[in-house]
């Protein structure tokens, strides 16, 4: 069973969209969420900000990974590797 080129392209585009959304989520935080991040300072360490930065980093890595895999799927669909 082989996967058609249209299927590769479709899956690639879906992964690209998910990757772009994952990259965009940290950029469009609400003002309330940003102001809440600055309220949890304990002994000079902002616990909420650290947690938020870690989440944003994970979302960024996931988004970039999805974009790369999506582009590779599209290239396979276009016949770039075969």
C-alpha positions in Angstrom: 0.0 0.0 0.0 1.4 3.3 -1.0 0.4 6.8 0.1 -0.6 9.1 -2.8 1.2 12.4 -3.3 -1.9 14.4 -2.5 -2.1 12.6 0.9 1.5 13.5 1.7 0.8 17.2 0.7 -2.4 17.3 2.8 -0.7 15.9 5.9 2.2 18.3 5.4 -0.1 21.3 5.2 -2.0 20.1 8.3 1.3 19.8 10.3 2.4 23.2 9.0 -0.8 24.8 10.3 -0.5 23.1 13.7 3.2 24.2 13.8 2.3 27.8 13.0 -0.5 27.8 15.7 2.0 26.4 18.2 4.5 29.1 17.4 1.8 31.8 17.6 0.2 31.0 20.9 3.0 32.5 23.1 2.9 35.6 20.9 -0.7 36.4 21.5 -1.0 36.0 25.2 -3.7 38.1 26.9 -2.8 41.1 28.9 -4.3 39.4 32.0 -2.0 36.4 31.6 1.0 38.6 31.3 0.1 40.7 34.3 -0.5 37.5 36.3 3.0 36.3 35.5 4.5 39.2 37.4 2.6 38.6 40.7 4.3 35.4 41.9 7.8 36.6 42.9 9.2 34.5 45.8 12.6 35.3 47.2 13.6 37.1 43.9 12.5 34.2 41.7 9.4 34.7 39.6 7.8 31.2 39.7 5.0 32.0 37.3 7.3 33.6 34.8 9.7 30.6 34.8 6.7 28.2 34.3 5.4 30.3 31.5 8.8 30.6 29.8 9.3 26.8 29.9 5.8 26.3 28.4 6.5 28.9 25.7 9.8 27.1 24.9 8.2 23.7 24.6 5.5 25.2 22.3 8.2 26.8 20.2 10.2 23.6 19.8 7.0 21.6 19.0 5.9 24.2 16.5 9.2 24.3 14.7 9.3 20.5 14.7 5.8 20.3 13.2 6.8 22.9 10.5 9.9 20.9 9.5 8.1 17.6 9.4 5.2 19.2 7.4 7.6 20.7 4.9 9.3 17.3 4.5 5.9 15.7 3.9 5.1 18.2 1.3 8.5 17.6 -0.5 7.8 13.9 -0.5 4.4 14.6 -2.0 6.0 16.7 -4.7 8.4 13.9 -5.5 11.6 15.7 -4.3 13.1 12.6 -2.8 12.2 10.0 -5.3 
